[in-house]
Amino acid sequence: MQLNRLPHYFSEIQELYETPARTDLTTISGYITYLEGLREGRIDLSSLQDTEEEGEEVFTVRLIQAKGGATLSGVDAVATITS
């Protein structure tokens, strides 16, 4: 999953994120850091292997806190896993 930050990217920014445990993804949490001058960052997600035949699965990544003078305009990002 890719995260973008808006202009005014002159200082380092960190955002804390998490995914819920109720999906077929491994639960993750941690920080994504945008170094000075960078506008994009990534969160790598891993899916759990199962034998259940599934269609699309929707999950949410929640941004919890921003550091470095940044603010969050939206805290939840919705994504879809397709098979």
N, C-alpha and C positions, 0 to 999 in steps of 0.2 A: 504494500500500500504506500502510495506516495503522498506526502504532505507538502504543501506550498505555503510560504509566508508572503505576506503582502510587502510592498515597497517599504522603505525606511529600514533596510536591513544592514545597518552599520554597526551593530553590536551582537555579541553572542547571545542566543536565545535557547532555552531548554523548555521542553514541554513534557510533562509526565503523561503516560498513556496506559490504558489497560484494555483487555478484551474480556467479555463475560465468559464464564465457565460452561454455559449451557449449550454451546455450539460444538461442532465437530472440529474445532480448532484447539490446539494446545493453548492453555491460558498463558498470556504474557503480560508483563508490565515492565516499565522502565522509562528511560529518558531518551528522547530524540534531541540531538543538539544541532542547531544551525550555527556554523561558525561564521565569523564576520564576512560579509559579502555574499554569502550563499543564500539561495531562496528555496531550495528543495531539500527534503530529507526522506528517508525510507523507514518503514517498519516492516520487518520480514515476519511472515506468519507461516505456521506449519499446520497441516491438517492431520487429524487422527484417522488412521486406517480402520475401516469397519467393513462388514459384509452386507450391510443394508443398502438396497438400491434406493437412491435418493435423486431428487431433481435439484433445482436451485435451492441454495440455503443462504439466508440473509443473516448477517451478524453486524454488530456495532463495535466500533473502536471509540473509546471515550477519552478525550483530552481533559485531564484533571486540573492541571496547574501550569501556568507559564511563568518563567523566570527571566531576568535580564531586561525588565522594563516592558515586556510584551503583554498584551491582553488577548484573551480568546474571544473570537466573535461567535463561534459555535463550538460546543463541546462534544457533540456526537457526530461521527461519520458513519454512514450506513454503506455496507458493501455486500456484494453477492458472489457466492461461489457457484459456478456452473459446472456441470459434468459433461 
